[in-house]
Amino acid sequence: MLAIEADALRRTYTSRTGWPRSRRTETEAVRGVTFEVAPGELFGLLGPNGAGKTTTIKMLNTLLLPTSGTARVFGHDVARDPVAVRRRIGYVFGGDRGLYDRLSALDNLRYFAELYGVGARDQKRRIAELLDLVGLVGREKERVEGYSRGMRQRLHIARGLLHHPDVLFLDEPSIGVDPVAARDLRRTVADLAAAGTTVLLTTHYMAEADELCDRIAVIAGGRVRALGTPGSLKSLVRERDVLEIEAYGVDAERLDRVRRVPGVRGVSAEDRGALQTVTVQTGRGASDLHGPVLAALDGVRIGRVTSREPSLEDAYIAIVEEATGKSGSTSGDVHGGVHGGVSEGVSA
């Protein structure tokens, strides 16, 4: 039996705008998402903000009803049998919500153990196990208000595991966490999967997904655009080289100029304080494009320029840009190209 089955899931939000004659508008957040997760698998769900990741998770964990389509958790339909689904899942989300700051970690876990229906005789043993698992032994009697972001996130994971869930949903658990705490979180998540817990993880950190996930689905525009192992996704861009350029003051117009350079297959820019990192994907061995790319950035102060092999992040950017048409492609859906090539032979 599969741990998670999502079949043509759709979710449409309806709102009314305008006065005095209001107008009804519909927004389709999820547009036919389909995937399967095997028991014990660590499955990643990646996508830009607004892609439909959190909406998909909320449908799978019964917080939202699908507009159409079906979803099951260990055979239980999320719409027809939500109570049975909730008994088998845990949900951990990023941020500071979901804990009581004026209570200690121990009292938080005791409180949620009561809500989850953990028996009184089992609570002490279970809480001790989880405090050890998430590395909070010795700090459990301190108030949560004095905890760091990383410690809070580890306590969130302990809370989500109190009732021995078969499936754990982790929605951006490492958001805002420092690198050391993020490493500890990754180790905890990997240990959970190794112990047999099925984990569905959303994250914006590509290195995290590459390190942890058995398989990954990339969502953009409410649709699954690619599905496969981290290695199979990276193989999509194995025939490319990546040029990284440190720059100051790059605007949208200059990025468009770079995109129009013949031979350029993808462009993205990331702000790092005053510095920007412009990532340009080109065909393999296209070192002769370096001059035209730098010429397209004329008028911008340039720092270090380096070439490297493509990473999962580069594959992700290529998939999302092709799906949204930002890479110069006229197609808004790549199921016939990227998705078809990745999913073949690697789906559960």
Buried (B, 14 or more C-beta within 10 A) or exposed (E): EBBBBBBBBBBBEEEEEEEEEEEEEEEBBBBBBBBBBBBBBBBBBBBBEEBBBBBBBBBBBBBBEBBEBBBBBBEBBBBEBBEBBBBBBBBBBBBEEBBEEEBBBBBBBBBBBEEBEBEEEEBEEBBBEBBEBBBBEEBBEBBBEEBEBBBBBBBBBBBBBBBEBBBBBBBBBBBBBEEEBBBBBBEBBBEBBEEEBBBBBBBBBBEBBBBBBBBBBBBBBBBBBBBBBBEBBBBBBEEBBBBBBBBEEBEEEBBEBBBEBEEBBBBBBEEEEEEBBBBBBBEEEBEEBBEBBBEBBEEBEBEEBEEEEBBBBBBBBBBBBBBBEBBBBEEEBBBEBBBEBBBEEEEB
